[in-house]
Amino acid sequence: MRTNKPVAKKNAPNASASVANGAQTIVNGLWRSGHHTVFGYPGGAVIPLYDALYDSQLRHILTRHEQGAIHAADGWARITGQPGVVFATSGPGATNLVTGLANAHMDSVPLVVITGQVTTSSIGTDSFQEADIYGISIPITKHNYLVKNPADLPMILAEAFYLANTGRPGPILIDVPKDIQVQEIQRLWPESVSIPGYHPNPTTNPDQIQTLADFVKVSQRPVIYVGGGAVLARAEKQVRELAEKADIPVVVTLQAKGILPDDHELVLGLPGMHGSKISNLAIYNADLILGFGVRFDDRVVGDPRHFAPAARIVHVDIDPAELGKRLAPDLPIAGNLKTVLEKTLELIPSTKRPFWRAELDKFRSETAEEEPETLNGVSPQKTIRLLSELAQPDAIVVTDVGQHQMWAAQHYITRLPRKFLSSGGLGTMGFGLPAAIGAQIASPNSQVILIAGDGGFQMNIQELATVRNYNLPIKILVVNNGCLGMVRQWQKFFFNSRYSQTVFNWNPNFTALGQVFDIPGQRVDNPNQVEKALKTFLAAKGPSLLDLIVPIEANVMPMIPAGRGQTDFFEEPKNS
């Protein structure tokens, strides 16, 4: 599972200066930095880089498309918490990475992406396979480089990894012209990295932490609203301690799912557009919102004027640019969330809030969410709940994007952080399969389950070859409703059921398609056969595929329409 050529074991490059060409410098730099897994796809402008890879100990995962490579690196990074590394060639190879860069940028995923480029003398001449990926990627990367001097490569590599995984993580792109890759340099590895003007760990004023503690003490109806930034800060222990010590209910975004167990008594569920009614009612009736590592994004906030109208809002985030971007908090705190919470915990007493608990119980009973109407066929909601019961307790679940994603977020019980991977900010269809590949490679002994829709699954379906090539035991559940379900749902509710180009008049036989890739599968359309099929699916030694036929009419509920307030629940028309 390295390159195609078996190589003898070698010692890691030493720290002293030595002579190497640019490509060798990159490969040796990855080894020195401890990043030994690379996802990629070769091409003309990276032949020198792949030639250097041929004699290295780096493990290279050859995907079948550059988008597959970057989403796989993204999945790997979400599991490990370390930057995923990607190689791709110039021109179309580099532009095939754009969606993956934007996806990682939106979800704050650390990546170091190394692209080949035409020779420096050819840049700007519209030469074969030239594209200005440096310019293209500026808005969708945390930082990027166009290497003009091979002697700069050691420092650039060191800076790239430092930038990718400090402060608010994100993708870094390094564009390396082909002639830079073959020029020899005196390799001098930097002992440390210091970037003027870059301060990844802002210092928090102690008075702000005291104010935060005071807010918690006087609050009667507080809510912790926790996002993916808390996972990135590895602050799950502190979030849980604060919730339990101060008896504060918790709403958990898609990116933070599992930071507390979904079945913890204080966890109310997902907030926002497809969140639980109790989560949204808790936010609306709160007198204090503790926003930890969140963006207050439009899918949660909806109408900012209607969001927690009687509440003080505290916003803690490592990225000062997020503070006040969508809502003006009463207490903005730029800082490391883990540190802020550790200091806050020292300042607050243990508290019980029976009144607030009783009020939430009343809301819960008044808005008891009915089981979706049973349609003729398999219930996707019940199937995902059953899958949650049958899977290993620490299984990693990866979703694609669409209705199945929301059903998984609502009904799959996740109990640990970094065990539920999903494209959040960008909502990238086609993310699921390659991200599951990256997750399985990052955690080879874990049970990895992909939940995908029939639409998104087909967007990077070529990566089934990667699954089989590396014999990855990924369990692939295709929730097959024969349409682009989430768009169809909106067309039904808000566009008078005018289903413009959302229904698939023909779909492949996914079970037979899996067999083409030597992946065994089964097709289920009978509710009475679901449990047996899931058990067989999960028990398979290698990869397996389950084509789950569900009614096209199944919708994701509850639902708050875009731009509406926290209590503007949309009522599904009967017989929909």
LINVENUR-V830790 format. One record per backbone hydrogen bond with DSSP energy under -1.0 kcal/mol. NH is the residue of the N-H (numbers start at 1). CO is the residue of the C=O. E is the energy in kcal/mol with one decimal. If there is no record, write none. Layout:
nh = [NH,NH]
co = [CO,CO]
e = [E,E]
This chain:
nh = [20,22,23,25,26,27,28,29,30,31,32,33,34,35,38,39,40,41,46,47,50,51,52,53,54,56,59,61,63,69,70,71,72,73,74,75,76,77,78,79,80,81,84,86,87,88,93,95,96,97,98,101,102,103,104,105,106,107,109,111,112,113,114,115,116,117,122,125,130,133,136,137,140,142,143,145,147,152,153,156,157,158,159,160,161,162,163,164,165,170,172,173,174,175,176,178,181,185,187,198,208,209,210,211,212,213,214,215,216,217,218,219,223,224,225,226,227,229,230,232,233,234,235,239,240,241,242,243,244,245,246,248,250,251,252,253,259,262,264,267,268,273,275,276,280,281,282,283,284,285,287,288,289,290,291,292,293,300,301,302,303,306,311,312,314,315,316,317,322,325,330,331,333,335,340,341,342,343,344,345,347,351,357,358,359,360,361,362,363,364,365,366,367,383,384,385,386,387,388,389,390,391,395,396,397,398,399,400,406,407,408,409,410,411,412,421,431,435,436,437,438,439,440,441,442,443,446,449,450,451,452,454,457,459,463,464,465,467,468,469,470,472,474,475,476,477,478,479,480,480,484,485,488,489,490,491,492,493,494,495,497,498,499,500,504,510,513,514,515,516,517,518,519,522,524,529,533,534,535,536,537,538,539,544,545,546,547,548,549,550,554,560,564,568,569,570]
co = [185,183,181,21,22,23,24,25,26,27,28,29,31,30,59,85,61,87,43,44,46,47,48,49,50,53,36,38,40,65,66,67,68,69,70,71,72,73,74,75,76,77,110,112,39,114,90,91,92,94,95,97,98,99,100,101,102,103,104,170,84,172,86,174,88,176,119,122,127,131,132,133,137,171,171,173,175,149,150,152,153,154,155,156,157,158,159,160,161,164,111,143,113,145,115,117,177,20,18,195,205,205,206,207,208,209,210,211,212,213,214,215,288,249,290,251,292,293,227,228,229,231,230,235,236,237,238,239,240,241,242,243,266,224,269,226,256,414,261,264,250,299,272,270,276,277,278,279,280,281,221,221,312,223,314,225,316,297,297,298,564,303,308,287,289,331,291,333,319,322,313,313,315,317,336,337,338,339,340,341,344,245,353,354,355,356,357,358,359,360,361,362,363,379,380,381,382,383,384,385,386,387,392,447,419,449,421,451,402,403,404,405,406,407,408,397,428,431,432,433,434,435,436,437,438,439,443,396,475,398,477,479,453,456,460,461,462,463,464,465,466,467,472,448,544,450,546,452,478,548,502,483,484,485,486,487,488,489,490,491,491,495,497,498,482,508,509,510,511,512,513,515,514,545,547,526,529,530,531,532,533,534,535,474,520,476,522,478,524,480,551,273,561,565,567,559]
e = [-1.8,-1.2,-2.8,-2.3,-2.0,-2.2,-3.0,-2.3,-2.2,-1.9,-2.7,-2.0,-1.2,-1.9,-3.1,-2.5,-2.2,-1.2,-1.8,-1.0,-2.6,-2.3,-2.0,-1.8,-1.3,-1.9,-3.5,-3.4,-1.4,-1.9,-2.2,-2.1,-2.0,-2.3,-1.9,-2.5,-2.5,-2.4,-2.3,-1.5,-2.5,-2.8,-2.1,-2.0,-2.0,-1.7,-1.9,-2.7,-1.8,-1.7,-1.4,-2.5,-2.5,-2.4,-2.3,-2.5,-2.4,-1.8,-2.6,-1.1,-2.9,-3.3,-3.3,-2.3,-2.1,-1.5,-1.7,-2.1,-1.5,-2.2,-2.8,-2.2,-1.1,-2.7,-1.0,-2.6,-2.6,-2.1,-1.6,-2.6,-2.9,-2.1,-2.9,-2.7,-2.1,-1.9,-3.2,-2.6,-1.3,-1.7,-2.4,-1.6,-3.1,-2.9,-3.1,-2.2,-1.3,-3.0,-4.0,-2.2,-1.1,-1.3,-2.2,-2.3,-2.5,-2.5,-2.5,-2.6,-2.1,-2.2,-2.0,-1.3,-2.3,-2.7,-2.5,-2.4,-2.6,-2.4,-1.8,-2.3,-1.7,-1.4,-2.6,-2.6,-2.2,-2.4,-2.5,-2.5,-2.7,-2.9,-2.5,-2.2,-3.0,-3.1,-2.0,-2.3,-2.5,-2.6,-2.3,-1.4,-3.0,-2.8,-1.7,-1.9,-1.9,-2.7,-2.2,-2.0,-2.3,-2.1,-1.9,-1.0,-2.9,-2.9,-3.1,-2.4,-2.6,-1.3,-2.9,-1.5,-1.5,-1.9,-1.8,-2.2,-3.0,-2.3,-2.9,-2.2,-2.0,-1.6,-1.7,-2.0,-3.2,-1.7,-2.6,-2.8,-2.2,-2.1,-2.0,-2.7,-1.7,-2.9,-2.5,-2.6,-2.2,-2.4,-2.4,-2.0,-2.3,-2.7,-2.3,-2.2,-1.7,-2.1,-2.2,-2.0,-2.4,-2.7,-2.1,-1.5,-2.0,-2.4,-2.1,-2.9,-3.1,-3.0,-2.5,-1.8,-1.5,-2.6,-2.6,-2.3,-2.3,-2.6,-2.3,-3.0,-1.6,-2.2,-2.4,-1.7,-2.2,-2.4,-2.5,-2.2,-2.2,-1.9,-2.0,-3.1,-3.4,-3.0,-2.8,-1.2,-2.3,-1.3,-2.0,-1.9,-1.7,-2.0,-2.3,-2.7,-2.0,-2.6,-1.6,-2.5,-3.0,-3.4,-2.6,-3.5,-1.1,-2.9,-3.0,-1.3,-2.7,-2.4,-1.9,-2.6,-2.2,-2.4,-2.9,-1.3,-1.6,-1.6,-1.3,-2.0,-2.4,-1.1,-2.6,-2.5,-1.7,-1.5,-1.1,-1.8,-3.0,-1.6,-2.6,-2.2,-2.2,-2.7,-2.1,-2.2,-2.6,-2.6,-1.7,-1.8,-1.9,-2.8,-3.0,-2.6,-2.8,-2.2,-1.4,-1.8,-1.9,-1.6,-1.7,-3.5]
